[in-house]
Amino acid sequence: MEKLKMQTPNLVDKNVEQIAKIFPEVITEIKNEHGDIVKGIDFDILKQKLSNVLVEDENERYRLDWPGKKASLMKANTPINKTLRPVIEESVNFETTENLYIEGDNFEVLKILQESYLGKVKMIYIDPPYNTGKDFIYKDNFLMSNEDYNEVVGILDEVGNKLFKENLISNPRYHSDWLSMMFERLIVARDLLKEDGIIFISIDDNEVHNLRKICDEIFGEENFLGDIIRATGTTTGQDAKKIGSSYDHTLCYSKTDEFTINGIPLTGRDLDRFSYNDHDGRGEYALLQLRKTGNADRKEDRENMFYPVIGPDGKDVYTIGPSGYLSRWRVAKETYEMMVEEELIVWKMKNEIIDEENLNELEEESNNYKDNSDQDLSMYNQSTYKPYVKYYLRGRKKQVSNLWTDIEGNKMGSLQLKRLFIKKIFNNPKPIGFIKRLIMISCSQKNLILDFFAGSSPTAHTILEYNIENLTNHKFIMVQIPEKIYEDEEAYKNGYSTITEIGKERIRRAGKKIVSEYSRKYQIELEEINKKLDSKSLFENNELSEQKTRLELKIDYINNIDIGFRVYKTDSSNMKDVYYHPNSITQEELFPNNMKEDRSPEDLLTQVILDLGLELSLSIEKKEIFGNTIFFVQTNALVACFDENIDFRIVDEIAKINPFKVVFKDSGFISDKDRINVEERFKRLSPQTVVKVI
């Protein structure tokens, strides 16, 4: 039986393998830190392979460098012996939920999730520390001595790791420390994104220029989608020497060019622009000129969209611009004919309709084009009718702008949290409406959303509310370091000692509140519709019936919505050092217990799930069979038993479901003979099952 690694993957080895496939001649042999000969890269040869000129020493190049960048890159590729441990008592609906809340340093968590969530996250939203001087606590214990830690920051944790509690501007590594912290996390986070995934990063003016550069490097400059400017509703930086700031940035990057931004529904001024005064069986609609308006509206711009259509009077109709030039239609002839069949075309007498849109177009085009009224266009003006196309309200969307002034600001974010906790316990959480729009423009029906700077968990709160409003089924992974709250802060006075306690409690309260409020809201609306149905016309009844069906779907959805979450906390590996270094066993330790004594079977199961690259959200069922405790993950994706004295009869029971993988505790077998017998029995009863041990 093969033994599981029980540690995060070594990305250096994977990268070397990929390079070797393309450039086998750059592979060489080097000594690792243990003095063993391993495969490596001859970087001088690789540089030459990637250049058509002689490569010598390149000291100058276009890139952002800082002290510690190479160390961060190396750190991102280095495996760690860390794991997650489930905390069932702090979870909600642990057995059935697909949502995760992970407590720990987010870099370690991202490394731990690397195998299980590689290419599975649709959207990442993070609101990291803005590096204003006193706003981040993340450790960096790589390639620096304790003396250096003390000299640079002056504060250590219990195991000697540097804690960035105050990154004061007087610190000579003020920008470098922050950049290293972000760089290594974003490198790992990119791998978790789907090919059509997107990341949103909120930031302010302090580091937006640096963040943009490292994101260009990690995600590719060509995948930069935009910089959303969000009005915060407050003005910061009250300094007479500077201009105060009333907005922040959200940088948007896709992983590849496969991502497409969704449009957003028409609201406010967009709706006011059109008059949705008419309706048919499809819903409310406005009338929009069939003639193309605005830019590229001339005949020569799209020749295939200049053609005659037949008016109600039987005469040909061409499209003429307001200042007397040959224009074009919005669609090609084939599409127009389809619109006619679907009864989307409406004819009006010329000058019968002059709506606000047409007036704006007339004014705009009068300014932009020279008057061509002396041109003889009489042959094109044979009909007194003008065609319009129905422009339906429902489902209409517009392209997203990078200026978001219509979203509630930071005060609303604080108020939303205060409504849940009655008292103010957290400063400046992001407003729910802002995160809702990010989900709207990036996600579809069921996607996985990750926030690894979770704070008070506004992202999780938003996802629960968004799901219930839109009948979507998005799932979340929240990650937050258990930053301590000081005794003089309101949150501490109200019983919260860490930010993670606030985040978990917010999700619990938000889930209950959302289900209660929306259940009541939809039930009242349904009762009102039922009262109206008997007294309305047939047409109105059809519309009300549609509304009733949608409400019933929403009510049914609420009854089954997932508002739970599984809580996990980072910890050292469940395995003792001897597991990773078996050659260090002495003669007196021939049969060592390679697992830590304080770890439970659930702890072991979690690390096995991660090691095998399975998702933590999979269903878990625990059964007692012949006196042994057996775990069934997603029915038959994984079956595990960590008991010491395994009853061989369970092999037959497990084999009946043809599991993909089975894991036992190595010490659970009395002898090598028993171990071999189990493996052989699976080969006979369930040959596709992979049997492994820890």
Residue pairs with C-beta under 8 A, 6 or more apart in sequence:
1 664
1 675
1 679
1 691
1 692
1 693
2 692
2 693
3 666
3 692
3 693
3 694
4 608
4 611
4 612
4 663
4 692
4 693
4 694
5 611
6 81
6 83
6 573
6 574
6 575
6 579
6 580
6 607
6 608
6 611
6 694
7 79
7 80
7 81
7 573
7 580
7 611
8 79
8 80
8 81
8 82
8 111
8 112
8 114
8 115
9 79
9 114
9 115
10 77
10 78
10 79
11 76
11 77
11 78
11 79
11 114
12 77
12 78
13 39
15 77
16 27
16 39
16 40
16 41
19 26
19 27
19 41
19 46
20 26
20 27
20 39
23 45
23 46
23 49
25 45
25 49
26 41
26 42
26 43
26 45
26 46
26 49
27 39
27 40
27 41
27 42
28 39
28 40
28 41
28 42
29 37
29 38
29 39
29 40
30 37
30 38
30 39
30 40
31 37
31 38
32 38
44 55
47 55
48 54
48 55
63 217
64 179
64 210
64 213
64 214
64 217
66 175
66 176
66 179
66 180
67 173
67 176
68 140
68 173
68 176
68 177
68 179
68 180
69 179
69 180
69 183
71 142
71 143
71 180
72 142
72 180
72 183
72 184
72 187
73 183
73 184
73 187
74 142
75 107
75 142
75 184
76 183
76 184
76 187
76 188
79 111
80 108
80 111
80 112
81 572
81 573
81 575
81 580
82 108
82 111
82 112
82 570
82 571
82 572
82 573
83 112
83 570
83 571
83 572
83 573
83 574
83 603
83 606
83 607
83 610
84 102
84 104
84 109
84 112
84 568
84 569
84 570
84 571
84 606
84 607
84 610
84 616
85 568
85 569
85 570
85 571
85 599
85 602
85 603
85 606
86 94
86 566
86 567
86 568
86 602
86 603
86 606
87 103
87 567
87 568
87 569
88 94
88 567
88 602
90 504
90 567
91 97
91 101
91 564
91 565
91 566
91 567
92 507
92 508
92 511
92 563
92 564
92 565
93 562
93 563
93 564
93 565
94 564
94 566
95 619
95 620
95 621
96 562
96 564
96 619
97 562
97 564
97 565
97 566
97 617
98 475
98 562
98 617
99 460
99 475
99 476
99 477
99 562
99 564
99 565
99 566
99 617
100 476
100 477
100 478
100 565
100 566
100 568
100 616
100 617
101 454
101 457
101 460
101 478
101 480
101 503
101 504
101 507
101 565
101 566
101 567
101 568
102 109
102 477
102 478
102 479
102 480
102 567
102 568
102 569
102 570
103 480
103 481
103 482
103 500
103 567
103 568
103 569
103 570
104 479
104 481
104 482
104 569
104 570
105 138
105 139
105 481
105 570
106 138
106 185
106 452
106 453
106 479
106 480
106 481
107 138
107 184
107 185
107 188
108 570
109 452
109 479
109 570
110 185
110 188
110 189
110 192
110 452
110 479
111 188
112 570
112 610
113 192
113 477
113 610
114 188
114 191
114 192
115 610
115 611
115 612
115 613
116 609
116 610
116 613
116 614
116 615
116 616
117 192
117 448
117 450
117 477
117 615
118 191
118 192
118 613
119 191
119 192
119 193
119 194
119 195
120 192
120 194
120 448
120 615
121 192
121 193
121 194
121 197
121 448
121 449
121 450
121 477
122 193
122 194
122 196
122 197
122 198
122 442
122 443
122 444
122 447
122 448
122 449
123 197
123 198
123 199
123 200
123 438
123 439
123 442
123 443
123 447
123 448
123 449
123 450
124 189
124 192
124 193
124 197
124 198
124 199
124 200
124 449
124 450
124 451
124 452
125 199
125 200
125 201
125 202
125 435
125 438
125 449
125 450
125 451
125 459
126 199
126 200
126 201
126 202
126 451
126 452
126 453
127 202
127 430
127 451
127 453
127 455
128 136
128 182
128 201
128 202
128 203
128 453
129 135
129 136
129 138
129 178
129 453
130 203
130 204
130 206
130 207
131 167
131 174
131 175
131 178
131 206
131 207
132 204
132 206
133 166
133 167
133 168
133 169
134 165
134 166
134 167
134 168
136 164
136 165
136 167
136 178
136 181
137 163
137 164
137 165
137 481
137 483
138 163
138 164
138 181
138 481
139 157
139 161
139 162
139 163
139 164
140 161
140 162
140 164
140 177
140 180
140 181
141 159
141 160
141 161
141 162
144 152
144 162
146 156
146 160
149 156
149 160
149 161
149 162
150 156
152 162
152 171
152 173
152 177
153 162
153 163
153 164
153 165
153 166
153 167
153 171
153 177
155 162
155 163
155 165
156 162
156 163
157 163
164 177
164 178
164 181
167 174
167 177
167 178
168 174
171 177
175 207
175 210
178 207
178 210
179 207
179 210
179 214
182 211
182 214
183 214
183 218
185 452
186 199
186 214
186 215
186 218
186 219
187 218
189 199
189 450
189 452
190 199
190 218
190 219
190 255
192 450
193 199
193 255
194 255
195 255
195 256
195 258
196 254
196 255
196 256
196 258
196 259
196 260
197 254
197 255
197 259
198 225
198 252
198 253
198 254
198 255
198 259
198 442
199 219
199 252
199 253
199 255
200 228
200 250
200 251
200 252
200 438
200 442
201 211
201 215
201 250
201 251
201 253
202 230
202 248
202 249
202 250
202 430
203 211
203 248
203 249
203 250
203 251
204 236
204 245
204 248
204 249
205 245
205 249
208 227
208 249
208 251
211 251
212 224
212 227
212 251
215 224
215 251
215 253
216 224
219 253
219 254
219 255
220 253
222 257
223 253
223 254
223 255
223 256
223 257
223 259
224 251
224 252
224 253
225 252
225 253
225 254
225 259
225 261
226 252
226 402
227 249
227 250
227 251
227 252
227 402
228 249
228 250
228 251
228 252
228 402
228 403
228 404
229 247
229 248
229 249
229 402
229 403
229 404
230 247
230 248
230 249
230 250
230 404
230 407
230 434
231 246
231 247
231 404
231 405
231 407
231 409
232 245
232 246
232 247
232 248
232 409
232 410
233 246
233 408
233 409
233 410
233 411
233 412
234 246
234 409
234 410
234 411
235 244
235 245
235 246
236 244
236 245
236 246
237 243
237 244
237 245
238 244
250 438
259 442
261 399
261 400
261 441
261 442
262 397
262 400
262 440
262 441
262 442
262 443
262 444
263 397
263 398
263 399
263 400
263 441
264 397
264 398
264 400
264 437
264 440
264 441
265 396
265 397
266 393
266 396
266 397
266 398
267 406
268 406
270 398
271 393
273 356
273 357
274 286
274 288
274 355
274 357
274 391
275 286
275 355
275 356
276 284
276 285
276 286
276 393
277 286
278 284
278 285
278 286
278 287
278 390
279 285
280 343
280 390
281 539
281 542
282 390
282 392
282 394
283 392
283 393
283 394
284 392
284 393
284 394
285 390
285 391
285 392
285 393
286 355
286 390
286 391
286 393
287 346
287 348
287 353
287 355
287 388
287 389
287 390
287 391
288 357
288 388
288 389
288 390
288 391
289 357
289 358
289 361
289 386
289 387
289 388
289 389
290 309
290 319
290 329
290 330
290 331
290 336
290 345
290 387
290 388
290 389
291 297
291 319
291 321
291 327
291 328
291 329
291 330
292 302
292 305
292 319
292 327
292 328
292 329
292 330
293 361
293 365
294 361
294 364
296 302
297 321
297 327
297 328
297 365
298 321
298 325
298 326
298 327
298 328
299 306
299 325
299 326
299 327
299 328
301 328
302 328
304 332
304 333
305 328
305 329
305 330
305 331
305 332
306 318
306 319
306 326
306 327
306 328
306 329
307 329
307 333
308 316
308 317
308 318
309 316
309 317
309 329
309 336
309 387
310 316
310 317
311 317
311 347
311 383
311 384
311 385
311 387
312 347
312 385
313 383
313 384
313 385
315 382
315 383
315 385
316 382
316 383
317 382
317 383
317 385
317 386
317 387
318 326
318 380
318 381
319 326
319 327
319 328
319 329
320 326
320 327
320 377
320 380
320 381
321 327
321 365
321 369
322 361
322 362
322 365
322 366
323 365
323 366
323 369
323 370
323 371
323 372
323 373
324 371
324 372
324 373
324 374
324 375
324 377
325 369
325 372
325 375
326 377
326 380
329 336
330 389
331 339
336 345
339 345
339 389
344 389
344 390
345 387
345 388
345 389
345 390
346 387
346 388
346 389
346 390
347 385
347 386
347 387
347 388
348 385
348 386
348 388
349 384
349 385
349 386
350 384
350 385
350 386
352 386
353 386
353 388
400 441
404 434
404 437
407 431
407 433
407 434
407 437
408 431
408 433
408 434
409 431
410 428
410 429
410 430
410 431
412 431
412 432
412 433
413 428
413 429
413 430
413 431
413 432
413 434
413 458
414 424
414 426
414 427
414 428
414 429
416 429
416 431
416 432
416 458
416 461
417 424
417 425
417 426
417 429
417 456
417 458
417 506
418 424
418 425
420 506
420 509
420 510
420 513
421 494
421 505
421 506
421 509
423 490
423 494
424 490
425 490
425 491
425 494
425 496
425 502
426 455
426 456
426 491
426 499
426 502
429 455
429 456
429 458
430 458
430 459
431 458
432 458
432 461
432 462
432 465
435 458
435 459
435 462
436 462
436 465
436 466
439 449
439 462
439 463
439 466
439 474
440 466
443 449
443 472
443 474
444 472
445 472
445 473
446 472
446 473
446 474
446 475
447 474
447 475
448 474
448 475
448 476
448 477
449 459
449 463
449 474
449 475
449 476
449 477
450 476
450 477
450 479
451 457
451 459
451 460
451 476
451 477
451 478
451 479
452 477
452 479
453 479
453 480
454 460
454 478
454 479
454 480
454 503
455 480
455 499
455 503
456 499
456 502
456 503
456 506
457 478
457 480
457 502
457 503
457 504
457 506
457 507
458 506
459 476
459 478
460 476
460 478
460 503
460 506
460 507
460 510
460 565
461 506
461 507
461 510
463 474
463 475
463 476
464 507
464 510
464 511
464 514
464 561
464 563
465 510
465 514
466 472
466 474
467 473
467 474
467 561
468 514
468 515
468 518
468 554
468 557
468 558
468 561
469 518
471 553
471 554
471 557
473 562
475 562
475 617
476 565
478 503
478 507
478 565
480 499
480 500
480 503
481 499
481 500
482 498
482 499
482 500
483 498
483 499
483 500
484 497
484 498
485 491
485 492
485 496
485 497
485 498
485 499
486 492
487 493
491 502
496 502
496 505
504 565
504 567
507 563
507 565
510 563
511 563
511 564
512 563
514 563
515 558
515 561
515 563
518 554
518 558
519 555
519 558
522 551
522 554
522 555
522 558
523 555
525 551
526 548
526 551
526 552
526 555
529 544
529 547
529 548
529 551
530 548
532 540
532 544
533 541
533 544
533 545
533 548
536 544
566 616
566 617
568 606
568 616
573 579
573 580
573 607
574 595
574 596
574 599
574 603
574 604
574 607
575 594
575 595
575 596
575 694
576 592
576 593
576 594
576 595
576 596
577 584
578 584
578 585
578 589
578 592
578 594
579 594
579 595
579 694
585 592
591 667
593 667
594 666
594 667
595 604
595 665
595 694
601 629
601 631
601 642
604 640
604 642
604 665
604 694
605 620
605 631
605 633
605 640
605 642
606 616
608 638
608 640
608 663
608 694
609 615
609 616
609 618
609 633
609 638
610 616
612 638
612 661
612 663
614 633
614 634
614 637
614 638
618 633
618 634
618 637
619 633
619 634
619 635
620 631
620 632
620 633
621 631
621 632
621 635
622 629
622 630
622 631
622 632
623 629
623 630
623 632
624 630
625 647
625 650
625 653
626 647
626 649
626 650
626 653
627 647
628 641
628 643
628 646
628 647
628 650
629 641
629 642
629 643
630 639
630 640
630 641
630 650
630 654
631 638
631 639
631 640
631 641
632 638
632 639
632 657
633 639
633 640
635 657
636 657
636 658
636 659
636 660
637 659
637 660
637 661
638 659
638 660
638 661
638 662
638 663
639 654
639 657
639 659
639 661
639 662
639 663
640 662
640 663
640 664
641 650
641 663
641 664
641 665
641 668
642 664
642 665
642 668
642 694
643 665
643 668
644 665
644 667
644 668
645 668
645 670
646 664
646 668
646 669
646 674
646 678
648 674
648 677
648 678
648 681
651 678
651 681
651 682
651 685
652 681
652 685
654 662
654 686
655 681
655 682
655 685
655 686
655 689
658 686
658 688
658 689
659 686
659 689
660 688
660 689
660 690
661 689
661 690
661 691
661 692
662 682
662 689
662 690
662 691
662 692
663 691
663 692
663 693
663 694
664 678
664 691
664 692
664 693
664 694
665 693
665 694
666 675
666 693
666 694
669 675
669 678
675 693
678 691
679 691
682 689
682 691
